[in-house]
């Protein structure tokens, strides 16, 4: 391979191809959809008052964490969401550095 540039190039391309195949397998692309569906199913069951599979404490816990997840998702929009405008007016929050 000392003077053969095409052999070097082919060897490098094979190595890059193998590296990319190991890193980007494509497994689990839609795993989040199943998790969200199960969370919505749990929230729907917690919202039932009669014949609920959860005890009162479990219902409160599920509804609390569902609300916390909703607030977190709204906060994830950052300065492009309406929640940021509400939080920004709290004391000392305006002093946080903003990323551009």
LUMVOKOL-249934 format. One line per 3 residues: their letters; for each residue z, x, y negated of N, C-alpha, C. Coordinates in nm, 2 decimals. Each point is the difference from the previous one (the first is absolute). Layout:
BEGIN
A = Z,X,Y,Z,X,Y,Z,X,Y | ...
END
This chain:
BEGIN
XXX = 0.00,0.08,0.12,0.00,-0.08,-0.12,0.00,0.08,-0.13 | -0.01,0.14,0.02,0.01,0.08,-0.12,-0.11,-0.02,-0.10 | -0.12,-0.02,0.04,-0.11,-0.03,-0.09,-0.06,-0.14,0.00
XXX = 0.05,-0.08,0.08,-0.06,-0.14,0.02,0.08,-0.10,-0.08 | -0.05,-0.03,-0.12,0.06,-0.09,-0.09,0.00,-0.15,0.05 | -0.10,-0.04,0.07,0.00,-0.13,0.05,0.10,-0.02,0.11
XXX = 0.03,0.10,0.08,0.10,-0.01,0.11,0.14,-0.01,-0.07 | 0.02,0.07,-0.11,0.13,0.00,-0.07,0.02,-0.14,-0.06 | -0.11,-0.05,-0.06,0.01,-0.13,-0.07,0.02,-0.11,0.11
XXX = -0.06,0.01,0.11,0.02,-0.10,0.11,0.14,0.01,0.05 | 0.06,0.12,0.01,0.13,0.01,0.05,0.10,-0.06,-0.10 | -0.02,0.03,-0.13,0.09,-0.06,-0.10,-0.01,-0.15,0.00
XXX = -0.12,-0.05,0.01,-0.02,-0.15,0.00,0.07,-0.06,0.12 | -0.01,0.06,0.12,0.07,-0.05,0.12,0.15,0.00,-0.03 | 0.06,0.11,-0.06,0.14,0.00,-0.03,0.04,-0.11,-0.10
XXX = -0.08,-0.02,-0.10,0.03,-0.10,-0.10,0.00,-0.14,0.06 | -0.11,-0.02,0.09,-0.01,-0.13,0.07,0.12,-0.03,0.08 | 0.05,0.10,0.08,0.12,-0.01,0.08,0.12,-0.03,-0.08
XXX = 0.02,0.07,-0.11,0.11,-0.02,-0.09,0.00,-0.15,-0.06 | -0.11,-0.04,-0.04,-0.01,-0.14,-0.06,0.02,-0.10,0.11 | -0.04,0.02,0.12,0.02,-0.10,0.10,0.15,-0.01,0.04
XXX = 0.08,0.11,-0.01,0.14,-0.01,0.03,0.08,-0.06,-0.11 | -0.05,0.02,-0.13,0.08,-0.05,-0.11,-0.03,-0.15,-0.02 | -0.12,-0.04,0.01,-0.04,-0.14,-0.04,-0.04,-0.07,0.13
XXX = 0.10,-0.05,0.07,-0.03,-0.07,0.13,-0.04,-0.14,-0.02 | 0.05,-0.06,-0.11,-0.03,-0.14,-0.03,0.09,-0.10,0.07 | 0.10,0.05,0.08,0.09,-0.09,0.07,0.10,-0.06,-0.11
XXX = 0.03,-0.13,0.02,0.10,-0.06,-0.08,-0.04,-0.04,-0.14 | -0.13,-0.02,-0.02,-0.05,-0.04,-0.13,0.05,-0.14,-0.04 | 0.02,-0.09,0.09,0.04,-0.14,-0.03,0.14,-0.03,0.05
XXX = 0.08,0.10,0.02,0.13,-0.02,0.05,0.09,-0.08,-0.10 | -0.03,0.02,-0.13,0.08,-0.06,-0.10,-0.02,-0.15,-0.01 | -0.12,-0.05,0.05,-0.03,-0.14,0.00,0.10,-0.07,0.10
XXX = 0.01,0.06,0.12,0.09,-0.06,0.10,0.15,0.00,-0.05 | 0.04,0.10,-0.07,0.14,0.01,-0.05,0.02,-0.11,-0.11 | -0.10,-0.02,-0.09,0.01,-0.10,-0.10,0.00,-0.14,0.06
XXX = -0.08,-0.02,0.11,0.00,-0.13,0.06,0.13,-0.03,0.07 | 0.06,0.10,0.06,0.13,-0.02,0.06,0.11,-0.03,-0.10 | -0.01,0.07,-0.12,0.10,-0.02,-0.10,-0.02,-0.14,-0.06
XXX = -0.12,-0.05,-0.02,-0.02,-0.14,-0.05,0.05,-0.10,0.11 | -0.02,0.03,0.12,0.05,-0.09,0.11,0.16,-0.01,-0.01 | 0.06,0.12,-0.02,0.14,0.00,-0.01,0.05,-0.07,-0.12
XXX = -0.07,0.02,-0.11,0.04,-0.07,-0.12,-0.01,-0.16,0.01 | -0.11,-0.04,0.07,-0.02,-0.14,0.02,0.10,-0.06,0.09 | 0.05,0.07,0.10,0.10,-0.04,0.08,0.14,-0.01,-0.07
XXX = 0.02,0.10,-0.09,0.12,0.00,-0.08,0.01,-0.11,-0.10 | -0.12,-0.05,-0.04,0.00,-0.11,-0.10,0.03,-0.13,0.06 | -0.01,-0.01,0.13,0.03,-0.13,0.07,0.15,-0.02,0.00
XXX = 0.04,-0.12,-0.04,0.14,-0.03,0.00,0.05,-0.05,0.14 | -0.08,-0.10,0.05,0.04,-0.05,0.13,-0.08,0.07,0.11 | 0.06,0.01,0.11,-0.05,0.07,0.12,-0.05,0.15,-0.03
XXX = 0.07,0.06,-0.09,-0.03,0.14,-0.03,0.05,0.09,0.11 | -0.07,0.11,0.03,0.04,0.09,0.11,0.11,0.09,-0.05 | 0.02,0.01,-0.13,0.10,0.09,-0.07,0.13,-0.07,-0.03
XXX = 0.10,0.08,0.00,0.13,-0.05,-0.05,0.00,0.00,-0.15 | 0.10,-0.05,-0.07,0.00,-0.01,-0.14,0.00,0.14,-0.06 | 0.08,0.09,0.05,0.00,0.14,-0.05,-0.14,0.07,0.02
XXX = -0.06,-0.02,0.11,-0.13,0.06,0.03,-0.10,-0.06,-0.09 | 0.00,-0.13,-0.03,-0.09,-0.06,-0.09,0.01,0.06,-0.14 | 0.12,0.01,-0.05,0.03,0.06,-0.13,-0.06,0.15,0.00
XXX = 0.02,0.07,0.10,-0.04,0.14,0.01,-0.16,0.01,0.00 | -0.06,-0.09,0.07,-0.15,0.00,0.01,-0.05,-0.04,-0.14 | 0.05,-0.10,-0.06,-0.05,-0.04,-0.13,0.03,0.10,-0.11
XXX = 0.11,0.07,0.01,0.03,0.10,-0.10,-0.10,0.12,0.01 | -0.02,0.05,0.13,-0.09,0.11,0.01,-0.15,-0.04,-0.02 | -0.03,-0.13,0.02,-0.13,-0.05,-0.04,-0.02,0.00,-0.15
XXX = 0.10,-0.04,-0.07,0.00,0.00,-0.15,-0.01,0.15,-0.05 | 0.08,0.09,0.06,-0.01,0.14,-0.04,-0.13,0.06,0.03 | -0.07,-0.04,0.11,-0.13,0.05,0.03,-0.10,-0.06,-0.11
XXX = 0.01,-0.12,-0.04,-0.08,-0.06,-0.10,0.01,0.07,-0.13 | 0.12,0.03,-0.04,0.03,0.07,-0.13,-0.06,0.14,0.01 | 0.02,0.07,0.11,-0.06,0.13,0.02,-0.15,0.00,-0.01
XXX = -0.06,-0.10,0.06,-0.15,-0.01,0.00,-0.05,-0.02,-0.15 | 0.08,-0.09,-0.07,-0.04,-0.02,-0.14,0.02,0.13,-0.08 | 0.10,0.07,0.02,0.03,0.12,-0.07,-0.10,0.11,0.04
XXX = -0.06,-0.01,0.11,-0.10,0.11,0.04,-0.13,-0.01,-0.08 | -0.02,-0.11,-0.07,-0.12,0.00,-0.09,0.02,0.09,-0.12 | 0.13,0.04,-0.03,0.03,0.10,-0.11,-0.03,-0.07,-0.13
XXX = -0.05,0.08,-0.09,-0.02,-0.05,-0.14,-0.12,-0.10,-0.01 | -0.07,-0.02,0.11,-0.10,-0.10,0.00,0.05,-0.14,0.04 | 0.12,-0.02,0.04,0.06,-0.12,0.04,0.09,-0.06,-0.11
XXX = 0.03,-0.13,0.01,0.09,-0.06,-0.10,0.14,0.04,0.01 | 0.05,0.04,0.12,0.13,0.04,0.02,0.04,0.13,-0.08 | -0.09,0.08,-0.01,0.02,0.12,-0.08,0.03,-0.03,-0.15
XXX = -0.07,-0.10,-0.05,0.03,-0.04,-0.14,0.14,-0.05,-0.01 | 0.05,-0.07,0.10,0.14,-0.05,-0.01,0.10,0.11,0.02 | -0.02,0.09,0.09,0.09,0.11,0.03,0.00,0.10,-0.12
XXX = -0.11,0.02,-0.06,-0.02,0.10,-0.10,0.10,-0.02,-0.12 | 0.03,-0.12,-0.02,0.09,-0.04,-0.12,0.15,0.02,0.03 | 0.03,0.04,0.12,0.14,0.02,0.03,0.04,0.14,-0.06
XXX = 0.13,0.01,-0.03,0.04,0.13,-0.07,-0.02,0.12,0.09 | -0.05,0.11,-0.06,-0.03,0.13,0.06,-0.12,0.00,0.09 | -0.06,-0.11,0.04,-0.11,0.00,0.08,-0.12,0.05,-0.07
XXX = -0.01,-0.02,-0.13,-0.11,0.04,-0.08,-0.01,0.16,-0.01 | 0.12,0.06,0.03,0.00,0.15,-0.01,-0.05,0.07,0.12 | -0.03,-0.08,0.11,-0.06,0.07,0.12,-0.14,0.05,-0.03
XXX = -0.04,0.11,0.05,-0.13,0.05,-0.02,-0.11,-0.09,0.07 | -0.11,-0.01,-0.07,-0.11,-0.08,0.06,-0.11,0.09,0.05 | -0.05,-0.03,0.12,-0.12,0.07,0.04,-0.12,-0.06,-0.05
X = -0.10,0.08,-0.03,-0.13,-0.05,-0.06,-0.09,-0.04,0.11
END
